Amino acid sequence: MRLRVRARRQPLGTNSLLDLVVFGRAAGNHIVESGLQERKHQPLPVNSGDFSLARVAKLDGSTSGERVQDVAGDIRRDMQSHCGVFRTSALLSEGVGKILSHVKRAEDIHLRDKSQVFNTARVEALELANLIEVAKATIISAEARKESRGAHAHSDYPQRDDENWMRHTLWHSEDNSLTYKPVVLKPLTVEYFKAESRARSDSASFPLSIARPWPSGCGRRPIKGHKMANTDRRRMKFSIYRFDPDKDQKPYMQDIEVELLPTDRCCWTR
């Protein structure tokens, strides 16, 4: 089989394809060689399905409470505003309190549509319980990590701290506590090399590129007799998410207005 990969045009598709073709094949060969398909599963406890059935029964028996959309929307809004791309200790600390305030609300929701056939409202209600768990795990773990690493860009701690924070975070749902697990630094098949720190930037520039093409259907030359309407101008307004840790306490939206021609096409470029 010949495999062609277009990494520049389809990076996500490329990664997924490689996972299936390369690692999927390796995992399948390992199962065959290890005889795992011949092993029997451990017997399930007698009450293994009670928890799932109780969740559904609670929703079906609800008579009052908040709407799923309202609680889920507040969770998403608070996560975006307090645990977004750029983070500070004050933002994360405030966000933890906001997310924890939604826990009781997520438990007391009301399912109005109790139909038994293709009920997407029931699915969304069950997903809400997962949403609040993921939100707590994410923001509590982020608030405790006093460094910057990967997507965790902490403006109060802009440098990576391998001495204290090169470790995995384990969040426990029962009491929102955290424990940590060391990172394995000795690969099994290649030699180990020490990771080096890279300089971080708390701001990014995204210039706006305005392309002015020829009229459609005319190739590289204008159609005979066609005149570009250069005098007919319009203005476009849009907002950009900005955050400067040296000047502002919280992220903000900056409004920008540009003048365009009718034939202009806009795109973001790095």
WORA-V11610 format. One record per backbone hydrogen bond with DSSP energy under -1.0 kcal/mol. CO is the residue of the C=O (numbers start at 1). NH is the residue of the N-H. E is the energy in kcal/mol with one decimal. If there is no record, write none. Layout:
# WORA-V11610
((CO NH E) (CO NH E))
This chain:
# WORA-V11610
((6 10 -2.1) (10 14 -2.4) (11 15 -2.2) (12 16 -2.2) (13 17 -2.4) (14 18 -2.5) (15 19 -2.2) (16 20 -2.0) (17 21 -2.9) (18 22 -2.4) (18 23 -1.1) (19 24 -1.9) (22 26 -2.0) (23 27 -2.6) (24 28 -2.3) (25 29 -2.5) (26 30 -2.0) (27 31 -2.0) (28 32 -2.1) (29 33 -2.6) (30 34 -2.2) (31 36 -1.4) (35 38 -1.3) (36 39 -1.2) (45 48 -1.4) (47 50 -1.2) (49 53 -2.2) (50 54 -2.4) (51 55 -1.7) (52 56 -1.7) (53 57 -2.5) (54 58 -2.2) (55 59 -1.6) (56 60 -2.4) (57 61 -1.7) (59 62 -1.1) (66 110 -2.4) (67 71 -1.7) (68 72 -2.7) (69 73 -2.2) (70 74 -1.8) (71 75 -2.1) (72 76 -2.3) (73 77 -2.3) (74 78 -2.4) (75 79 -2.1) (76 80 -2.3) (77 81 -2.0) (78 82 -1.8) (79 83 -2.0) (87 155 -3.4) (88 92 -2.4) (89 93 -2.5) (90 94 -2.2) (91 95 -2.3) (92 96 -2.3) (93 97 -1.4) (94 98 -1.8) (95 99 -2.6) (96 100 -2.4) (97 101 -1.3) (99 102 -1.4) (100 103 -1.1) (102 106 -2.4) (103 107 -1.3) (104 108 -1.1) (108 66 -1.5) (118 120 -1.1) (119 123 -1.3) (120 124 -2.4) (121 125 -1.9) (122 126 -2.2) (123 127 -2.3) (124 128 -1.4) (127 131 -2.5) (128 132 -2.3) (129 133 -1.1) (130 134 -2.5) (131 135 -2.3) (132 136 -2.1) (133 137 -2.4) (134 138 -2.4) (135 139 -2.4) (136 140 -2.2) (137 141 -1.4) (138 142 -2.1) (139 143 -2.4) (140 144 -1.3) (141 145 -1.0) (145 147 -1.3) (149 152 -2.3) (151 153 -1.4) (152 149 -2.0) (152 154 -1.0) (153 87 -2.5) (159 148 -1.4) (161 165 -2.5) (162 166 -1.0) (165 167 -2.0) (168 181 -2.3) (170 179 -2.5) (172 176 -1.5) (177 172 -2.6) (179 170 -3.2) (181 168 -3.4) (207 269 -1.6) (209 267 -1.8) (211 265 -2.3) (215 218 -1.3) (218 221 -1.3) (223 226 -2.4) (228 230 -2.0) (231 233 -1.1) (234 260 -4.2) (236 258 -2.2) (238 256 -2.9) (240 254 -2.8) (242 252 -2.5) (244 247 -1.5) (244 248 -2.9) (252 242 -3.0) (254 240 -2.2) (256 238 -2.3) (258 236 -2.7) (260 234 -3.0) (261 264 -1.6) (265 211 -2.6) (267 209 -2.0))
